[in-house]
Amino acid sequence: MSDEFQIEIPQSFMALYTDAGRSKPNAPREVVASRYALCEDLANLLTQTAADTQFKLGIDESDVLARCHQGLLGDAAVVTENEARWVICRLAELLQWKQPVWH
């Protein structure tokens, strides 16, 4: 069995690929697993950067998360807007910070 089928994808991420009223994702499992691995890696990679930014600039956690979110949506974005939101929520979780409020 390949590694991608051994990855447990959280329901919060699966929801990004599941249409309202449906139970199955709208993309193949391989695609969802690949996108999840990318987003999880991004969240983990951002933990030190986010903590350093908060310390160096002396800004609120919510401001750090907002800056990271904007960075994920830049011209060279590798994630969708919904994936970027998931990455930021996961980042907050990893840092034990308050979850962002989306407007």
C-alpha positions in Angstrom: 0.0 0.0 0.0 1.3 3.4 -0.9 2.0 6.1 1.8 -0.7 8.4 0.5 -3.4 5.9 1.5 -1.9 5.7 5.0 -2.3 9.4 5.7 -5.2 10.2 7.9 -6.8 13.4 6.6 -8.7 15.4 9.2 -12.4 16.0 8.6 -11.7 19.8 8.6 -9.6 19.4 5.5 -11.9 16.9 3.8 -14.6 19.5 4.2 -12.7 21.7 1.7 -13.2 19.1 -0.9 -16.8 18.0 -0.1 -19.7 19.8 -1.6 -22.6 20.8 0.6 -25.1 17.9 1.1 -22.6 15.3 -0.2 -20.5 12.8 1.8 -17.8 12.0 -0.8 -15.1 14.4 -1.8 -15.2 16.1 -5.2 -11.6 15.1 -6.0 -9.8 11.8 -6.0 -8.3 10.7 -2.7 -4.8 11.0 -4.1 -5.4 14.6 -4.9 -6.9 15.4 -1.5 -4.1 13.5 0.3 -1.4 15.4 -1.7 -3.1 18.8 -1.0 -3.4 17.9 2.7 0.3 17.0 2.9 1.2 20.3 1.3 -1.0 22.3 3.7 0.1 20.4 6.8 3.7 21.0 5.8 3.1 24.7 5.3 1.5 25.1 8.7 4.4 23.3 10.4 6.9 25.4 8.5 5.2 28.6 9.4 5.3 27.9 13.2 8.8 29.3 13.8 8.3 32.2 11.4 5.0 33.2 13.1 6.5 32.9 16.6 9.5 35.0 15.6 7.4 37.6 13.9 5.2 38.0 17.0 8.3 38.4 19.2 10.3 40.7 16.9 7.4 43.0 16.0 5.5 42.8 19.3 2.2 42.4 17.5 -0.9 40.4 18.4 -1.3 36.8 17.4 -4.2 37.7 15.2 -2.1 40.2 13.3 0.6 37.6 12.8 -2.0 35.1 11.5 -3.4 37.7 9.2 0.1 38.5 7.8 0.7 34.8 7.2 -2.6 34.4 5.5 -1.8 37.3 3.1 1.5 35.7 2.4 -0.1 32.5 1.4 -2.4 34.3 -1.0 0.4 36.2 -2.8 1.2 36.1 -6.5 3.2 32.9 -6.1 0.4 31.2 -4.2 0.5 27.4 -4.1 -2.7 26.9 -2.2 -6.3 28.0 -2.8 -8.0 30.6 -0.6 -9.8 27.9 1.4 -6.6 25.9 1.8 -4.9 29.1 3.0 -7.5 29.5 5.7 -7.1 25.9 6.8 -3.3 26.4 7.0 -3.8 29.4 9.2 -6.3 27.6 11.5 -3.8 24.7 11.7 -1.0 27.1 12.4 -3.0 28.7 15.3 -3.7 25.2 16.6 0.0 24.2 16.5 1.0 27.4 18.3 -1.9 27.1 20.8 -3.1 30.5 19.7 -6.8 31.6 19.4 -8.4 30.6 16.1 -8.8 33.5 13.6 -12.2 35.0 13.0 -12.9 35.1 9.2 -15.0 38.0 7.8 
